[in-house]
Amino acid sequence: MKNKIKVFRAMHDMTQEDLAQAIGVTRQTILAIEKGKYVPSLDLAFRIARHFAVNIEEVFTYEDEPPAAGGRG
Amino acid sequence: MKKNTFYLMCGCIALFLLAIFWYSVEIHNPLFIEIAFLLGIALAYLARKKVTDLVEDERSAKITEQAVLRTFQVFWVVFCAFSIGAVMQILYIPQSPKVFFTQPPPALLSPRMMGYFQLALLCLMIFLYVGFRIYYARKYGDWETDEE
């Protein structure tokens, strides 16, 4: 799952802390989502998209990943 | 209540429980520490609800959830392995009346050793939880740094 949160933040001149406070999560969560370490729930994804007043597909893009060679993690 | 006040309060509860534990050992009455432990945990939970500056979001909830799940996945195997042995001792059926009268069922663990084993299990559970929590916190980007 890729996202353009950083781009939208820059467009709206927001810091991670600003966005985190606006949608009620921690700055670390925004950072983890931006870096692809954490995939947000649908609810949070919609809240982020709604905050930037765009559709969810504009912020988040689903990409098929090649199957990992070691099972689940 | 501020987050740091809550942590300070938890420290005080822990110290208080330690003192009661010592007292219970001295007077050979475990009832004091058992009741105090329940009250201490209830007090900590109530205090936690009053904390205003502790932000918990879905990521931190997921880290906790995964750590708890994995801890129990390992813990129940160890616990069952021990419990099966204890159940076997309960279900011990003597081979013949002669054996029944001359040979008592083999004791798996003495009561003292049972206490040590429970302590070891408790420590195992705490270490497992902390270990898994660190693992999942790292996995979900708790220690990521950014240019901001």
Backbone of each chain as ProteinMPNN parsed JSONL, in Angstrom:
{"seq_chain_A": "MKNKIKVFRAMHDMTQEDLAQAIGVTRQTILAIEKGKYVPSLDLAFRIARHFAVNIEEVFTYEDEPPAAGGRG", "coords_chain_A": {"N_chain_A": [[0.846, -1.196, 0.0], [0.716, 2.077, -1.04], [1.169, 5.566, -0.311], [0.243, 9.057, -0.455], [0.557, 10.872, 1.544], [2.504, 12.551, 2.534], [2.906, 14.278, 0.418], [0.393, 15.519, 0.248], [0.379, 16.705, 2.724], [2.39, 18.552, 2.441], [1.268, 20.128, 0.469], [-0.811, 21.268, 1.888], [0.556, 22.575, 3.763], [1.241, 21.383, 6.262], [2.428, 19.953, 9.3], [3.59, 16.735, 10.494], [2.73, 16.478, 13.084], [0.631, 18.315, 13.178], [-1.253, 17.15, 11.429], [-1.618, 14.732, 12.75], [-2.803, 15.55, 15.165], [-5.11, 16.647, 14.151], [-6.555, 14.473, 13.18], [-6.645, 12.819, 15.312], [-4.625, 10.955, 16.131], [-1.333, 9.623, 16.947], [1.796, 11.348, 16.312], [3.73, 9.584, 15.61], [2.312, 7.567, 14.426], [1.412, 8.72, 12.024], [3.879, 9.09, 10.836], [4.722, 6.413, 10.642], [2.816, 5.441, 8.846], [3.349, 6.986, 6.582], [5.905, 6.087, 5.966], [5.352, 3.561, 5.217], [5.341, 1.554, 7.085], [3.198, 0.908, 8.575], [-0.07, -0.081, 7.859], [-2.931, 1.733, 7.554], [-6.232, 1.479, 9.104], [-9.394, 1.16, 7.383], [-11.122, 3.079, 8.321], [-9.401, 5.033, 9.441], [-7.952, 5.686, 7.166], [-9.951, 6.812, 5.57], [-10.539, 9.011, 7.149], [-8.187, 10.473, 6.957], [-8.118, 11.028, 4.22], [-10.48, 12.48, 3.99], [-9.848, 14.652, 5.512], [-8.078, 15.999, 3.905], [-9.792, 16.628, 1.963], [-10.213, 14.999, -0.304], [-10.656, 12.114, -2.494], [-10.342, 8.771, -1.239], [-8.778, 7.14, -2.863], [-7.038, 8.845, -4.011], [-5.199, 9.42, -2.129], [-4.325, 6.99, -1.07], [-2.859, 4.127, -2.567], [-3.361, 0.973, -3.799], [-1.135, -1.646, -4.209], [-0.173, -4.611, -5.785], [1.802, -6.886, -4.109], [4.73, -8.91, -4.543], [4.502, -12.34, -3.517], [5.675, -13.032, -0.257], [8.616, -14.879, 0.614], [8.448, -16.454, 2.914], [6.257, -17.006, 4.435], [3.8, -15.717, 6.778], [3.812, -12.664, 8.679]], "CA_chain_A": [[0.0, 0.0, 0.0], [1.491, 3.32, -1.08], [0.338, 6.734, -0.006], [0.811, 10.368, -0.784], [0.253, 11.755, 2.684], [3.562, 13.568, 2.629], [2.632, 15.266, -0.643], [-0.783, 16.302, 0.652], [0.762, 17.542, 3.865], [3.162, 19.682, 1.9], [0.318, 21.01, -0.239], [-1.613, 21.984, 2.891], [1.514, 23.171, 4.687], [0.989, 20.797, 7.585], [3.452, 19.047, 9.839], [3.025, 15.446, 10.923], [2.052, 16.726, 14.354], [-0.646, 18.985, 12.872], [-2.177, 16.156, 10.87], [-1.909, 13.755, 13.809], [-3.769, 16.162, 16.09], [-6.377, 16.888, 13.44], [-7.333, 13.237, 13.017], [-6.696, 12.101, 16.597], [-3.655, 9.864, 16.307], [-0.031, 10.153, 17.356], [2.681, 11.726, 15.196], [4.441, 8.368, 15.228], [1.431, 6.802, 13.527], [1.491, 9.368, 10.705], [5.223, 8.776, 10.326], [4.751, 4.991, 10.27], [2.009, 5.272, 7.622], [4.1, 7.601, 5.469], [7.057, 5.237, 5.629], [4.868, 2.245, 4.811], [5.53, 0.558, 8.146], [1.887, 0.558, 9.121], [-1.2, 0.128, 6.944], [-4.041, 2.188, 8.409], [-7.544, 0.869, 8.904], [-10.229, 1.907, 6.433], [-11.653, 4.238, 9.033], [-8.361, 6.06, 9.527], [-7.641, 6.1, 5.796], [-11.014, 7.735, 5.151], [-10.407, 10.262, 7.915], [-7.06, 11.225, 6.392], [-8.545, 11.54, 2.902], [-11.517, 13.494, 4.222], [-9.19, 15.855, 6.041], [-7.503, 16.719, 2.761], [-10.939, 16.858, 1.066], [-10.04, 14.265, -1.563], [-11.085, 10.719, -2.403], [-9.338, 7.901, -0.601], [-7.866, 6.601, -3.889], [-6.018, 9.85, -4.339], [-4.161, 9.394, -1.073], [-3.791, 5.628, -0.922], [-2.861, 3.309, -3.775], [-3.066, -0.433, -3.502], [-0.246, -2.276, -5.197], [0.077, -6.03, -5.523], [3.193, -7.174, -3.77], [5.069, -10.322, -4.786], [4.362, -13.113, -2.27], [6.927, -13.168, 0.512], [9.107, -16.263, 0.603], [8.635, -17.012, 4.253], [5.003, -17.059, 5.188], [3.231, -14.49, 7.279], [4.682, -12.053, 9.641]], "C_chain_A": [[0.882, 1.248, 0.0], [0.577, 4.486, -0.758], [1.067, 8.03, -0.316], [0.54, 11.366, 0.346], [1.269, 12.895, 2.763], [3.312, 14.689, 1.614], [1.47, 16.162, -0.227], [-0.468, 17.202, 1.849], [1.505, 18.774, 3.396], [2.237, 20.675, 1.195], [-0.492, 21.863, 0.74], [-0.74, 22.651, 3.965], [1.273, 22.689, 6.131], [2.184, 19.966, 8.026], [2.772, 17.729, 10.211], [2.219, 15.625, 12.201], [0.679, 17.366, 14.12], [-1.681, 17.971, 12.392], [-2.6, 15.148, 11.943], [-2.973, 14.302, 14.764], [-5.132, 16.33, 15.426], [-7.217, 15.616, 13.334], [-7.297, 12.335, 14.257], [-5.829, 10.875, 16.704], [-2.334, 10.474, 16.758], [0.802, 10.493, 16.117], [3.418, 10.488, 14.675], [3.616, 7.52, 14.259], [1.463, 7.398, 12.116], [2.824, 9.025, 10.045], [5.289, 7.328, 9.839], [3.947, 4.741, 8.989], [2.775, 5.825, 6.417], [5.24, 6.716, 5.015], [6.645, 3.831, 5.218], [5.047, 1.158, 5.845], [4.196, 0.08, 8.706], [0.8, 0.884, 8.1], [-2.404, 0.534, 7.787], [-5.332, 1.43, 8.141], [-8.319, 1.724, 7.903], [-10.734, 3.199, 7.067], [-10.626, 5.376, 9.067], [-8.002, 6.588, 8.139], [-8.684, 7.102, 5.289], [-10.89, 9.077, 5.881], [-9.288, 11.127, 7.347], [-7.477, 11.856, 5.061], [-9.551, 12.673, 3.069], [-10.899, 14.794, 4.741], [-8.586, 16.7, 4.913], [-8.561, 17.012, 1.69], [-10.726, 16.229, -0.312], [-10.589, 12.843, -1.385], [-9.949, 9.861, -1.837], [-8.313, 7.371, -1.616], [-6.768, 7.587, -4.26], [-4.887, 9.854, -3.312], [-3.496, 8.019, -1.01], [-3.917, 4.852, -2.234], [-2.495, 1.886, -3.396], [-2.202, -1.013, -4.603], [-0.03, -3.717, -4.796], [1.552, -6.23, -5.227], [3.496, -8.627, -4.121], [5.005, -11.089, -3.473], [5.7, -13.284, -1.567], [7.319, -14.632, 0.61], [9.263, -16.809, 2.013], [7.366, -17.036, 5.057], [4.607, -15.704, 5.713], [4.13, -13.861, 8.341], [3.918, -11.27, 10.647]], "O_chain_A": [[1.687, 1.455, 0.908], [-0.641, 4.399, -0.914], [2.291, 8.093, -0.421], [0.324, 12.554, 0.106], [0.92, 14.046, 3.027], [3.48, 15.872, 1.909], [1.541, 17.387, -0.33], [-0.985, 18.313, 1.962], [1.284, 19.883, 3.881], [2.398, 21.891, 1.309], [-0.814, 23.019, 0.462], [-1.245, 23.211, 4.938], [1.127, 23.479, 7.063], [2.863, 19.351, 7.203], [1.545, 17.628, 10.238], [1.168, 15.01, 12.382], [-0.303, 17.011, 14.771], [-2.815, 17.932, 12.87], [-3.766, 14.763, 12.035], [-3.92, 13.602, 15.123], [-6.172, 16.174, 16.066], [-8.445, 15.673, 13.39], [-7.845, 11.233, 14.252], [-6.229, 9.869, 17.291], [-2.226, 11.688, 16.931], [0.545, 9.992, 15.023], [3.691, 10.359, 13.482], [4.162, 6.845, 13.386], [1.533, 6.663, 11.131], [2.884, 8.712, 8.856], [5.835, 7.044, 8.772], [4.343, 3.933, 8.149], [2.833, 5.191, 5.363], [5.512, 6.605, 3.819], [7.497, 3.0, 4.906], [4.921, -0.027, 5.535], [4.093, -1.022, 9.244], [0.757, 1.985, 7.551], [-2.85, -0.232, 8.641], [-5.502, 0.818, 7.086], [-7.947, 2.862, 7.617], [-10.767, 4.256, 6.437], [-10.944, 6.526, 8.764], [-7.776, 7.785, 7.959], [-8.344, 8.105, 4.661], [-11.11, 10.138, 5.297], [-9.413, 12.349, 7.262], [-7.232, 13.035, 4.805], [-9.481, 13.692, 2.381], [-11.376, 15.889, 4.441], [-8.585, 17.93, 4.961], [-8.252, 17.576, 0.64], [-11.017, 16.837, -1.343], [-10.938, 12.429, -0.279], [-8.769, 10.195, -1.95], [-7.143, 7.176, -1.287], [-5.709, 7.204, -4.758], [-3.76, 10.248, -3.611], [-2.274, 7.904, -0.912], [-4.941, 4.913, -2.915], [-1.47, 1.629, -2.765], [-2.511, -0.881, -5.787], [0.255, -4.023, -3.638], [2.426, -5.807, -5.984], [2.621, -9.486, -4.011], [5.401, -10.569, -2.43], [6.711, -13.628, -2.18], [6.464, -15.514, 0.681], [10.184, -17.589, 2.251], [7.425, -17.085, 6.285], [5.012, -14.671, 5.18], [5.082, -14.476, 8.822], [4.512, -10.678, 11.548]]}, "seq_chain_B": "MKKNTFYLMCGCIALFLLAIFWYSVEIHNPLFIEIAFLLGIALAYLARKKVTDLVEDERSAKITEQAVLRTFQVFWVVFCAFSIGAVMQILYIPQSPKVFFTQPPPALLSPRMMGYFQLALLCLMIFLYVGFRIYYARKYGDWETDEE", "coords_chain_B": {"N_chain_B": [[-5.709, 14.108, 34.939], [-2.199, 14.025, 34.591], [0.082, 12.316, 32.362], [2.606, 11.667, 33.424], [2.112, 11.874, 36.144], [0.464, 9.714, 36.466], [2.241, 7.587, 35.906], [3.964, 7.914, 38.041], [2.241, 7.368, 40.1], [1.695, 4.674, 39.592], [4.192, 3.61, 40.146], [4.297, 4.113, 42.894], [2.195, 2.469, 43.756], [3.256, -0.014, 43.09], [5.471, -0.113, 44.816], [4.16, -0.059, 47.253], [2.743, -2.454, 47.101], [4.867, -4.216, 47.116], [5.804, -3.861, 49.688], [3.612, -4.828, 51.136], [3.648, -7.427, 50.239], [6.013, -8.312, 51.386], [5.314, -8.104, 54.066], [3.25, -9.975, 54.162], [4.681, -12.291, 53.693], [6.208, -12.334, 55.986], [4.284, -12.727, 58.015], [3.216, -15.06, 57.214], [0.819, -15.161, 55.725], [-0.937, -15.263, 52.924], [-3.182, -13.908, 52.129], [-3.327, -11.125, 52.468], [-1.585, -9.976, 50.521], [-2.791, -10.946, 48.235], [-5.357, -9.76, 48.181], [-4.551, -7.09, 48.252], [-3.155, -6.925, 45.87], [-5.181, -7.228, 43.937], [-6.69, -4.932, 44.545], [-4.789, -2.969, 44.038], [-4.33, -3.243, 41.261], [-6.879, -2.64, 40.305], [-7.052, 0.014, 41.148], [-5.004, 1.148, 39.617], [-6.066, 0.797, 37.052], [-8.354, 2.404, 37.217], [-7.154, 4.885, 37.613], [-5.823, 5.148, 35.213], [-7.841, 5.646, 33.446], [-8.369, 8.239, 33.983], [-6.351, 9.664, 32.908], [-5.348, 12.315, 30.874], [-3.619, 13.194, 28.85], [-2.689, 11.056, 27.379], [-2.344, 9.671, 24.421], [-3.907, 7.227, 22.622], [-3.918, 5.342, 19.82], [-5.08, 3.527, 16.876], [-2.827, 2.188, 15.957], [-1.113, 1.858, 18.173], [-2.838, 0.342, 19.669], [-2.946, -1.914, 18.093], [-0.336, -2.835, 18.279], [-0.224, -3.558, 20.982], [-2.228, -5.509, 20.985], [-1.223, -7.485, 19.218], [1.108, -8.181, 20.599], [0.075, -9.225, 22.984], [-1.415, -11.367, 21.97], [0.572, -13.033, 20.769], [2.096, -13.559, 23.03], [0.334, -15.094, 24.562], [0.011, -17.222, 22.813], [2.458, -18.518, 22.981], [2.664, -18.867, 25.727], [0.475, -20.486, 26.544], [1.122, -22.969, 25.56], [3.384, -23.721, 27.039], [2.251, -23.663, 29.574], [0.221, -25.573, 29.31], [1.738, -27.847, 28.816], [2.88, -28.268, 31.297], [0.567, -28.499, 32.837], [-0.647, -30.787, 31.827], [0.967, -32.79, 32.821], [0.375, -32.491, 35.53], [-2.328, -33.177, 35.522], [-2.151, -35.822, 34.773], [-1.083, -36.843, 37.091], [-3.228, -36.534, 38.807], [-5.047, -38.269, 37.635], [-3.904, -40.673, 38.135], [-3.829, -44.123, 38.124], [-3.574, -46.919, 40.05], [-1.725, -49.918, 39.284], [-2.281, -52.365, 40.468], [-3.961, -53.591, 43.434], [-1.975, -54.094, 45.295], [0.163, -52.47, 44.571], [-1.071, -50.076, 44.962], [-1.32, -49.906, 47.718], [1.291, -50.004, 48.589], [2.882, -48.295, 47.115], [2.977, -44.91, 46.706], [1.456, -42.429, 44.519], [3.629, -41.013, 42.072], [5.207, -37.985, 42.924], [4.939, -35.042, 41.143], [5.803, -32.362, 41.398], [6.964, -30.732, 44.307], [5.081, -28.789, 46.755], [6.555, -26.436, 47.274], [8.251, -26.327, 45.067], [6.339, -26.038, 43.149], [5.484, -23.446, 43.626], [7.826, -22.048, 42.899], [7.834, -22.737, 40.242], [5.518, -21.508, 39.312], [6.265, -18.878, 39.696], [8.325, -18.734, 37.86], [6.845, -19.094, 35.533], [5.319, -16.763, 35.572], [7.318, -14.833, 35.309], [8.225, -15.591, 32.811], [6.017, -14.968, 31.242], [5.92, -12.182, 31.521], [8.409, -11.438, 30.411], [8.101, -12.446, 27.835], [5.965, -10.874, 26.93], [7.051, -8.265, 27.034], [9.174, -8.578, 25.256], [7.829, -9.279, 22.824], [6.356, -6.981, 22.547], [8.285, -5.031, 22.113], [9.268, -6.005, 19.712], [6.999, -5.791, 17.963], [6.484, -3.069, 18.179], [8.717, -2.029, 16.968], [8.357, -3.149, 14.449], [6.013, -1.88, 13.555], [6.89, 0.675, 13.266], [7.665, 2.301, 15.542], [10.049, 3.438, 16.351], [10.883, 4.915, 14.279], [12.54, 7.518, 12.549], [12.355, 10.896, 11.39], [12.826, 13.585, 9.03], [11.563, 15.758, 10.015]], "CA_chain_B": [[-4.414, 13.657, 35.46], [-1.143, 13.982, 33.579], [0.675, 10.996, 32.131], [3.712, 11.435, 34.364], [1.516, 11.643, 37.466], [-0.018, 8.331, 36.441], [3.393, 6.698, 36.023], [4.435, 8.053, 39.425], [1.258, 6.664, 40.933], [1.92, 3.238, 39.383], [5.404, 3.29, 40.903], [3.934, 4.098, 44.319], [1.381, 1.259, 43.973], [4.178, -1.154, 43.037], [6.249, -0.12, 46.065], [3.226, -0.4, 48.313], [2.468, -3.896, 46.962], [6.082, -4.911, 47.529], [5.824, -3.807, 51.157], [2.577, -5.75, 51.627], [4.141, -8.778, 49.948], [7.009, -8.618, 52.425], [4.566, -8.29, 55.316], [2.528, -11.255, 54.032], [5.67, -13.358, 53.862], [6.602, -12.33, 57.403], [3.236, -13.29, 58.883], [2.766, -16.312, 56.573], [-0.592, -15.057, 55.326], [-0.961, -14.731, 51.555], [-4.439, -13.205, 51.843], [-3.072, -9.679, 52.398], [-1.018, -9.585, 49.22], [-3.756, -11.276, 47.169], [-6.376, -8.695, 48.154], [-3.87, -5.833, 47.912], [-2.817, -6.961, 44.44], [-6.419, -6.938, 43.189], [-7.029, -3.518, 44.749], [-3.765, -2.162, 43.35], [-4.59, -3.28, 39.813], [-8.129, -1.883, 40.078], [-6.707, 1.426, 41.326], [-4.217, 1.563, 38.445], [-6.99, 0.887, 35.903], [-9.199, 3.592, 37.407], [-6.308, 6.064, 37.405], [-5.495, 5.229, 33.793], [-8.993, 6.248, 32.756], [-8.38, 9.68, 34.27], [-5.223, 10.323, 32.235], [-5.891, 13.13, 29.772], [-2.67, 13.444, 27.749], [-2.171, 9.79, 26.853], [-3.035, 9.407, 23.155], [-3.825, 5.84, 22.171], [-4.608, 5.21, 18.54], [-5.229, 2.14, 16.414], [-1.525, 1.541, 15.796], [-0.643, 1.408, 19.493], [-3.745, -0.748, 20.066], [-2.56, -3.112, 17.338], [0.926, -3.324, 18.856], [-0.59, -4.247, 22.227], [-3.025, -6.696, 20.626], [-0.324, -8.501, 18.651], [2.024, -8.64, 21.654], [-0.707, -10.079, 23.897], [-1.759, -12.598, 21.244], [1.763, -13.888, 20.643], [2.478, -14.001, 24.382], [-0.537, -16.207, 24.951], [0.268, -18.364, 21.932], [3.604, -19.255, 23.532], [2.44, -19.17, 27.141], [-0.47, -21.592, 26.797], [1.806, -24.234, 25.257], [4.208, -24.04, 28.214], [1.341, -23.906, 30.685], [-0.468, -26.866, 29.083], [2.723, -28.916, 28.963], [2.987, -28.512, 32.734], [-0.735, -28.916, 33.374], [-0.911, -32.177, 31.421], [1.673, -33.607, 33.807], [-0.382, -32.425, 36.789], [-3.578, -33.937, 35.324], [-1.762, -37.246, 34.809], [-0.903, -37.206, 38.496], [-4.572, -36.652, 39.388], [-5.702, -39.447, 37.056], [-3.062, -41.852, 38.355], [-4.565, -45.32, 38.534], [-2.586, -47.958, 40.394], [-1.799, -51.124, 38.46], [-2.902, -53.441, 41.249], [-4.153, -53.159, 44.831], [-0.724, -54.179, 46.032], [0.915, -51.251, 44.256], [-1.818, -48.96, 45.553], [-1.055, -49.795, 49.15], [2.717, -49.897, 48.928], [3.6, -47.262, 46.38], [2.148, -43.725, 46.448], [1.656, -41.847, 43.175], [4.857, -40.201, 42.02], [4.947, -36.539, 43.015], [5.555, -34.321, 40.019], [6.517, -31.229, 41.998], [6.566, -30.435, 45.681], [4.405, -27.486, 46.798], [7.542, -25.364, 47.17], [8.691, -26.257, 43.669], [5.189, -25.528, 42.394], [5.564, -21.996, 43.779], [8.918, -21.571, 42.046], [7.44, -22.907, 38.841], [4.557, -20.444, 39.0], [7.048, -17.641, 39.602], [9.03, -18.798, 36.578], [5.837, -18.869, 34.49], [4.968, -15.343, 35.611], [8.446, -14.107, 34.713], [8.236, -15.92, 31.385], [4.941, -14.212, 30.596], [6.314, -10.766, 31.473], [9.497, -11.296, 29.444], [7.544, -12.664, 26.504], [5.16, -9.71, 26.547], [7.947, -7.128, 26.763], [9.9, -8.909, 24.033], [6.933, -9.155, 21.669], [5.95, -5.579, 22.421], [9.408, -4.327, 21.466], [9.323, -6.477, 18.321], [5.917, -5.221, 17.152], [6.651, -1.614, 18.145], [9.714, -1.782, 15.925], [7.763, -3.525, 13.158], [5.04, -0.87, 13.136], [7.505, 1.993, 13.138], [7.676, 3.138, 16.741], [11.318, 4.152, 16.519], [11.267, 5.537, 13.014], [12.826, 8.946, 12.663], [12.064, 11.627, 10.171], [13.565, 14.846, 8.947], [10.808, 16.848, 10.652]], "C_chain_B": [[-3.404, 13.576, 34.314], [-0.533, 12.577, 33.52], [1.762, 10.678, 33.167], [3.207, 11.198, 35.789], [1.043, 10.201, 37.568], [1.139, 7.346, 36.617], [3.947, 6.71, 37.457], [3.53, 7.272, 40.373], [1.441, 5.142, 40.815], [3.157, 2.774, 40.16], [5.11, 3.17, 42.391], [3.127, 2.832, 44.649], [2.293, 0.029, 44.019], [4.986, -1.266, 44.334], [5.386, -0.558, 47.243], [2.935, -1.912, 48.303], [3.674, -4.718, 47.428], [6.164, -4.974, 49.056], [4.8, -4.787, 51.736], [2.997, -7.203, 51.391], [5.123, -9.226, 51.036], [6.31, -8.923, 53.749], [3.831, -9.638, 55.305], [3.462, -12.433, 54.226], [6.042, -13.487, 55.34], [5.561, -13.016, 58.291], [2.638, -14.588, 58.317], [1.278, -16.281, 56.225], [-0.675, -14.444, 53.925], [-2.2, -13.886, 51.217], [-4.225, -11.699, 51.66], [-2.602, -9.274, 51.007], [-2.01, -9.878, 48.09], [-4.819, -10.185, 47.036], [-5.74, -7.373, 47.718], [-3.536, -5.783, 46.424], [-4.033, -6.612, 43.588], [-6.794, -5.463, 43.312], [-6.057, -2.603, 44.007], [-4.007, -2.091, 41.857], [-5.848, -2.467, 39.481], [-7.867, -0.381, 40.172], [-5.941, 1.952, 40.106], [-5.114, 1.72, 37.221], [-7.864, 2.136, 36.002], [-8.404, 4.867, 37.133], [-6.002, 6.263, 35.92], [-6.618, 5.889, 33.0], [-9.033, 7.761, 32.929], [-7.248, 10.426, 33.558], [-5.729, 11.047, 30.999], [-4.925, 13.241, 28.594], [-2.024, 12.17, 27.203], [-2.957, 9.437, 25.585], [-2.812, 7.958, 22.752], [-4.583, 5.734, 20.869], [-4.602, 3.751, 18.091], [-3.896, 1.426, 16.253], [-1.005, 1.021, 17.144], [-1.524, 0.271, 20.008], [-3.351, -2.043, 19.355], [-1.265, -3.713, 17.889], [0.626, -4.126, 20.132], [-1.289, -5.57, 21.924], [-2.134, -7.832, 20.115], [0.602, -9.072, 19.728], [1.304, -9.587, 22.611], [-1.008, -11.426, 23.243], [-0.574, -13.562, 21.179], [2.206, -14.421, 22.011], [1.633, -15.199, 24.792], [-0.308, -17.44, 24.082], [1.447, -19.192, 22.457], [3.28, -19.756, 24.945], [1.537, -20.39, 27.35], [0.167, -22.943, 26.491], [2.631, -24.677, 26.468], [3.305, -24.432, 29.387], [0.653, -25.269, 30.545], [0.497, -28.032, 29.272], [2.875, -29.284, 30.445], [1.678, -29.091, 33.282], [-1.058, -30.36, 33.016], [-0.247, -33.143, 32.413], [0.911, -33.657, 35.119], [-1.674, -33.237, 36.686], [-3.285, -35.436, 35.37], [-1.614, -37.729, 36.244], [-2.26, -37.394, 39.182], [-5.236, -37.958, 38.933], [-4.904, -40.743, 37.281], [-3.898, -43.027, 38.873], [-3.547, -46.419, 38.845], [-2.818, -49.232, 39.583], [-2.495, -52.278, 39.185], [-3.086, -52.945, 42.675], [-2.857, -53.161, 45.624], [0.097, -52.894, 45.834], [0.271, -50.061, 44.946], [-1.461, -48.775, 47.026], [0.425, -49.567, 49.472], [3.385, -48.688, 48.275], [2.705, -46.053, 46.108], [2.404, -43.188, 45.036], [2.912, -40.972, 43.163], [4.522, -38.708, 42.04], [5.688, -35.826, 41.889], [6.41, -33.172, 40.556], [6.038, -31.057, 43.428], [5.87, -29.068, 45.699], [5.375, -26.316, 46.674], [7.999, -25.191, 45.724], [7.577, -25.722, 42.773], [5.186, -23.996, 42.442], [6.644, -21.405, 42.895], [8.522, -21.651, 40.575], [6.457, -21.819, 38.418], [5.27, -19.1, 38.846], [7.769, -17.584, 38.252], [8.062, -18.533, 35.424], [5.465, -17.392, 34.396], [6.068, -14.51, 34.952], [8.498, -14.341, 33.21], [7.208, -15.069, 30.646], [5.332, -12.745, 30.458], [7.403, -10.564, 30.415], [8.99, -11.472, 28.011], [6.79, -11.424, 26.033], [6.058, -8.527, 26.186], [8.696, -7.362, 25.442], [9.04, -8.722, 22.792], [6.519, -7.7, 21.455], [7.048, -4.77, 21.719], [9.464, -4.713, 19.979], [8.252, -5.795, 17.462], [5.985, -3.697, 17.098], [7.66, -1.248, 17.056], [9.121, -2.061, 14.535], [6.808, -2.449, 12.644], [5.575, 0.55, 13.296], [7.503, 2.878, 14.357], [8.952, 3.955, 16.859], [11.823, 4.724, 15.202], [11.567, 7.012, 13.257], [12.595, 9.616, 11.309], [12.835, 12.933, 10.181], [12.862, 15.977, 9.692], [11.203, 17.047, 12.098]], "O_chain_B": [[-3.721, 13.117, 33.216], [-0.614, 11.785, 34.459], [1.824, 9.573, 33.707], [3.794, 10.423, 36.544], [1.194, 9.55, 38.602], [1.033, 6.388, 37.382], [4.337, 5.678, 38.004], [3.987, 6.613, 41.307], [1.353, 4.419, 41.807], [3.168, 1.694, 40.75], [5.598, 2.263, 43.066], [3.345, 2.202, 45.684], [2.13, -0.849, 44.866], [5.165, -2.355, 44.879], [5.82, -1.32, 48.107], [2.888, -2.556, 49.351], [3.524, -5.771, 48.048], [6.54, -5.994, 49.635], [5.084, -5.489, 52.706], [2.745, -8.083, 52.213], [5.067, -10.352, 51.53], [6.663, -9.868, 54.455], [3.797, -10.346, 56.312], [3.101, -13.439, 54.835], [6.174, -14.589, 55.872], [5.902, -13.78, 59.195], [1.684, -15.139, 58.867], [0.569, -17.269, 56.414], [-0.501, -13.236, 53.766], [-2.262, -13.241, 50.171], [-4.858, -11.074, 50.809], [-3.146, -8.355, 50.394], [-2.064, -9.144, 47.103], [-5.14, -9.743, 45.932], [-6.312, -6.631, 46.92], [-3.624, -4.728, 45.796], [-3.947, -5.82, 42.65], [-7.165, -4.821, 42.33], [-6.455, -1.594, 43.424], [-3.906, -1.025, 41.251], [-5.877, -1.71, 38.511], [-8.391, 0.4, 39.378], [-6.198, 3.056, 39.628], [-4.949, 2.66, 36.443], [-8.088, 2.833, 35.012], [-8.902, 5.803, 36.508], [-5.93, 7.392, 35.434], [-6.379, 6.594, 32.019], [-9.646, 8.475, 32.135], [-7.185, 11.654, 33.593], [-6.445, 10.473, 30.178], [-5.366, 13.37, 27.452], [-0.934, 12.215, 26.633], [-4.092, 8.965, 25.662], [-1.678, 7.518, 22.564], [-5.782, 6.011, 20.827], [-4.176, 2.861, 18.827], [-3.824, 0.205, 16.393], [-0.52, -0.107, 17.24], [-1.05, -0.641, 20.686], [-3.412, -3.127, 19.936], [-1.113, -4.932, 17.959], [1.15, -5.222, 20.332], [-0.987, -6.604, 22.52], [-2.274, -8.983, 20.527], [0.853, -10.276, 19.773], [1.847, -10.619, 23.002], [-0.879, -12.479, 23.867], [-0.7, -14.746, 21.491], [2.632, -15.569, 22.139], [2.15, -16.192, 25.304], [-0.421, -18.569, 24.558], [1.43, -20.42, 22.382], [3.576, -20.895, 25.305], [1.798, -21.223, 28.218], [-0.201, -23.953, 27.091], [2.591, -25.839, 26.873], [3.568, -25.405, 30.094], [0.518, -26.016, 31.514], [0.129, -29.073, 29.816], [2.985, -30.459, 30.796], [1.677, -30.034, 34.074], [-1.671, -31.077, 33.807], [-0.82, -34.165, 32.79], [0.804, -34.709, 35.749], [-2.07, -33.904, 37.641], [-4.056, -36.217, 35.928], [-1.966, -38.861, 36.576], [-2.43, -38.281, 40.018], [-5.887, -38.653, 39.714], [-5.203, -41.776, 36.683], [-4.569, -42.939, 39.901], [-2.752, -46.796, 37.984], [-3.951, -49.575, 39.243], [-3.213, -53.066, 38.568], [-2.439, -51.981, 43.084], [-2.662, -52.334, 46.516], [0.64, -52.322, 46.779], [0.951, -49.164, 45.445], [-1.319, -47.654, 47.515], [0.758, -49.0, 50.512], [4.337, -48.128, 48.817], [1.751, -46.171, 45.34], [3.444, -43.464, 44.438], [3.209, -40.28, 44.137], [3.675, -38.233, 41.283], [6.895, -35.989, 41.712], [7.583, -33.036, 40.21], [4.853, -31.215, 43.723], [6.04, -28.276, 44.772], [5.054, -25.312, 46.038], [8.12, -24.073, 45.222], [7.831, -25.047, 41.775], [4.923, -23.334, 41.438], [6.427, -20.397, 42.223], [8.829, -20.765, 39.778], [6.547, -21.278, 37.316], [4.925, -18.294, 37.982], [7.819, -16.544, 37.595], [8.401, -17.843, 34.463], [5.316, -16.839, 33.307], [5.798, -13.613, 34.154], [8.775, -13.427, 32.433], [7.482, -14.524, 29.577], [5.107, -12.132, 29.414], [7.33, -9.63, 29.616], [9.393, -10.748, 27.1], [6.948, -10.978, 24.897], [5.855, -7.87, 25.165], [8.828, -6.454, 24.622], [9.462, -8.088, 21.824], [6.355, -7.25, 20.321], [6.773, -3.941, 20.852], [9.677, -3.867, 19.111], [8.544, -5.286, 16.38], [5.593, -3.093, 16.1], [7.473, -0.279, 16.32], [9.35, -1.315, 13.583], [6.791, -2.141, 11.453], [4.809, 1.502, 13.443], [7.355, 4.093, 14.232], [8.933, 5.055, 17.412], [13.014, 4.982, 15.027], [10.918, 7.663, 14.075], [12.636, 8.984, 10.253], [13.413, 13.333, 11.191], [13.46, 17.017, 9.97], [10.66, 17.923, 12.772]]}, "name": "protein", "num_of_chains": 2, "seq": "MKNKIKVFRAMHDMTQEDLAQAIGVTRQTILAIEKGKYVPSLDLAFRIARHFAVNIEEVFTYEDEPPAAGGRGMKKNTFYLMCGCIALFLLAIFWYSVEIHNPLFIEIAFLLGIALAYLARKKVTDLVEDERSAKITEQAVLRTFQVFWVVFCAFSIGAVMQILYIPQSPKVFFTQPPPALLSPRMMGYFQLALLCLMIFLYVGFRIYYARKYGDWETDEE"}
